[in-house]
Structure formats: C-alpha cells, structure tokens
Amino acid sequence: MKDNFFSRIKKEYQYITNSKWTLREVGEHWDETTDYDEINERTYSYFRRFVDGFKFCSIPDQSYVLDICSRTGNGAVYFHQRGKIKKAVCADVTKKMQTICSKNLSDHKINFETKMFLEFPLPFPDNEFDAIISFETLEHIYPPEIFVQELGRVLKPGGELLLTCPNVLWEPIHSLAAIFKLHHSEGPHRFRTKKNILKMFKSANLKVEKEKTTILIPGGPKFLIKFGEWFEKKFDKTLMPILGLRRIFICRKY
C-alpha cells in the first residue's frame, strides 16, 4: 500500500476496527518499521517507560529477566545498566527487531539470548524467570488473556512482572499521530481498559502491588514538557489516573 495520507487513514482505520489478528501480522508490522529508534529518540514519552518502570519496580539486582517483545532491546539495556539484570532473554515476534536487539545488547556486553515466538504457549518452561519486563506490548497481542496467562506461567512464584501499556483514551491520538506522520504507526493493536487488564492479572494469579499512570504531554517544546511534569505531580491521585497516557503495573505471582 502506498504511503500517502489517504492510505494511512485506511490502514489506521483497519487497525482500530480489527478485533483479531495474528502474532505474525504484528511481527510483519515491526519488520516494516524502519526508523523505530530514530523516532523514539525524539519522543519524550518513550524513555519515560523505562525511567518510570525502574523507579516503581522492586526487581532484585542480578535477576534472570524476560524482556517480552523487547523490540530493539533498550529496556533490557536500561535495566542492566542499573544492576537489575544478570541475564536477559529478549523474546519477540519480529526478526528485524531481534537482529537490532542482539547488536544493541552485544554492544553493551550483556549476557543475553534472543527467542522468536509466533504462537502460544511461550517457548519457556514453567516458573523460569525471576522477573518479566513488558513495555507497551499487551495492546499488540491477541488474545491478550492468553498472553497474560503465559507471563504468569513462566514467572517464578514470588517473581515480579513490570508491565506498561497505554491508557485506552489515547488510542485515537496514536492513530492521528500515525496518519499525520508525527510518530510511527502502532500496527495491529487494541488498547485495553484498566478493568479488563486487572481481570487478566487476577486470572493469571498475578497480584497488583503498585499502579501508576504517567505522562500528560508526550512530546513537544520544553515549556509544554515542564507543564506536563507539573501537572503529573499536582494531580497525581486525581486527574492523572483518568487522563495520563501510560499505565504502569507492578505485579507479584502468588
């Protein structure tokens, strides 16, 4: 499909109206995304997923960590540099991102392995990992309930899951950003409601220990970013859970 304004409208409409898709289709989307890191390096909200996730988590130092749908591996690098990762397994549905991820982690001299998966169950034994990090992935996986069940299965008892995902209210904004080429497309996805996500956690024997909603202004001039940071602090418990872009969940397997 040609990349013009009307083709982007058609594509984004298909993404937000499709109720089902395959992991292979998700992988094909990310394989076609040629400027993932270049775009995200200019986006204030991108690295906040790692910064805020690290701030709120309690993953023990030197853990055996699964980075699920790791893309270019920036999350694993960030957590390794701060002592949280002894060994990382970076699993994904996209060959291209796995190649970039491998180089990224090799350059940072991280003990890691990569693993492709295009179906469930995940290719790992029960109770394998000390911790799991999942950044902006839940919305891309169908069926999400099986995905969360699998995260619970491969996490050790007492282990921690750090999961971030967008607030469902922001789905139209993401689509418009892709249409106007302000950001890369999300590809196949469906943003999930908080109620639905909590239900998934409970079904997978994952207890939510901490929950936070962050980011009001995802990018732009410094004065807007500063205003967004002020707003986050001022209305942390009141408006941010409703209006914020990113939800962060810290879960424990019981």
N, C-alpha and C positions, 0 to 999 in steps of 0.2 A: 504494500500500500504506500502511495506517495505521501511524503511528509509535508502536507500543506495544512492550512487552517481547518478546512472542512474535513479532511481525513482524520485530523487529530480529534475533532469533535465526535466523529463517528466511532473512533477507537475508544475514547474515554466513555462514551455512552454505553458501548458494549461491555466495558469493564464493570461499570457500576450497576448494570442490569443483569449480567450473567449470575445465576445463582450457584452454578457449579463449574469447576474447571479442574484440570489435572496438574500435578506437580511438574510434569514435563512442559506444560504451557508456561508455567512460572519460570522455569529454567530457560526456556527459549526467549522470554522477555528480557531477562537479565543478561543473557548472551548477546542480545542486540543493543544493550545499553552501553555505549562506547565511552561515555565520559562520566561515569559514576563518581569517582573520587574527585575529579576536577570540579564538578558541580557542587558536591557536598563540602569541599574545602571552602567554598564561598558562602556556605549556608550556616548561619549562627546556630540554628537548632540541631544540626547534625551531630556535632561532638558533644552537645549537651546530653545526649542519650547515654554516652559513656561516663561523662563527668558526674551527672546526677545519679546514674545507676551505681557507680562506685561509692558515692557519698552515702547512699541509703542502704547498701548491701552489708552483709556481715560474713561474706565468704572467707573462710580461713586462708591464711597465707599458704602458699605452696600446695594448692589443690589440683586435683585431676579434673579438668573442666571441659565440658562440651559446649562449644560455641555453635549453636544450631542456626543454619542459614547464615553463615559467617560473612558472606559476600567477600569483600577484599581483605578481611581479617583485622580491620582497625580496632574492633572491640577486644579481640584477644591480645593484640599488641598493647593496648592501653592498660589492660588488667595485669598483663605480665610485667610491664614496666613498674607497676606498683606492688609487685610481690605476691599477687594472688594466684598465679598460675605456675605450677611445676611442669605440667604437661597439658597441652591443649589438643582436642580433637575438633577440627573445623569441618562440619558437615554441611552440605549444600545440595541444591538441585541444578546448579549451573556449572558447566565445565569451565567456562571462561573465568568466572569469579574464583573458582577453585585454583586455577592457574595463577591468577594475580595474588590470591591469598597465600599460596605456597611461597612465592617470591618475597612477599612482604614479611612473612614470619621467618623465612630463612635469613633475610637481611638483618633481622633483629635477633638472630641466633636463639630462637625459641624452640624448645623441644615440642614437636607437634606431629600430627598426621592429618591428612585430609580424607574425607569419605563422601562419596556421592550416594544419594538416595532418591528414588523416583516413585517410591511406594511405601506403604506401611505394612508391617512393623518396621521401625528403625533398625538398622543393621548393628545393633548393640545388645549385649546380654542384660538381663535384669540387674538392677542395683549396681550399675557400673561406675557412675560418676559422683565425685564429691559435690559438684555444683554444676549448674547449667546457666549459661547466659543466652538470652534470646532478645535481640534488638529488632523491633519493627518487623516481625516475622509472622505473628499469629494471623494478621489480616490477609496474608498472602496464601495461607494454607487451607485447602479444602479436603476432607472435612475437618474443621478446627477442633472438634471434640476429640477425634481420634488422635490428632497431633498432641493435645494436652495430655491425654491418657498415656501416650508414649513417653512424653517427658517425665511423667510421674513414674512410669515403669523403669526407666533406665537410671533414674536418680536414686542414690543410696538412701536408706532410711535416715532421717535427720538431716539430709542434704538440702541445699538451698537452690531455689530457682529464682533468678532475676529476669523478669520479663517486662519489656516495654512495648507499648503499642499506641496508635493514635486514638484520640477521642473521636467517637463516631460523628460528632457535629462538624468535624473538619473535613469530612470526605468531599463535599462539593468544592472546597477551597483547593484541595490537592488536584482535583480534576481540572479546575480552571487554570491552575499554575502550569499543568502539562499542556493544555490547549494553547496558552499564550507563551509557551516555551520559557517560562520563568524557572522551571525545575523539570527534572526527568519524570516521566510517567511512572505511576505505581504499578502498571501492568495489571494482571489478574489479581483482584483483591475484593474484600468486603470488610469494612471497618465494623467491629463488633461492639455491642453495648456493654457497659460495665456490668449490668445484671447478668448478661449471658456469659461473660468472662468468669465472674465469680462462681456461677453454676458449674462451669467446666472445671475450675480448680477443685471444687468440692467433690465432684465426681471422680477426680483423679487422686484423691487423698492428699491434696495439697492445701495446706492451711496458710491463708494470707496473714503475714505478720506485720507488714508495713504496706502502706499505699500512699502514693503521692501523684499529684497532677501538676505538671510544669509547662513552661513556655506559653507566653501570650503573643509575643512578637517573634516569628521565626527567622526574620532577617530584615535587612534594610539599613538605613543610616544609624549612626551611633546613638543619636538622641532618642530614636524610637526603641532601640535595644535597651537603653537605660530606663526608659519609661516602662517597658515590659518587665524588667527586673524589679523595679519599684512596685509595680502592680502585683507581681507574684508574691512579694514579701507582705505587702499591705493586706491582700485579700486571699492569703494562703488557704484559710479554712472555710472561706465563704464563697467567693466567686470563681476561684481557680478550679475547684473540682467540676464546675459546670463548663467554664469557658476555655480551660487550658488545652493545649494541643496534645501533650503526651501524658499517658498514664504509665506509672511505674508500679509494679507489684513485686514484693519480696515474699516468696512462699517457702514453706518448710514441708518436707514429706513426713507424714506421720503414719 
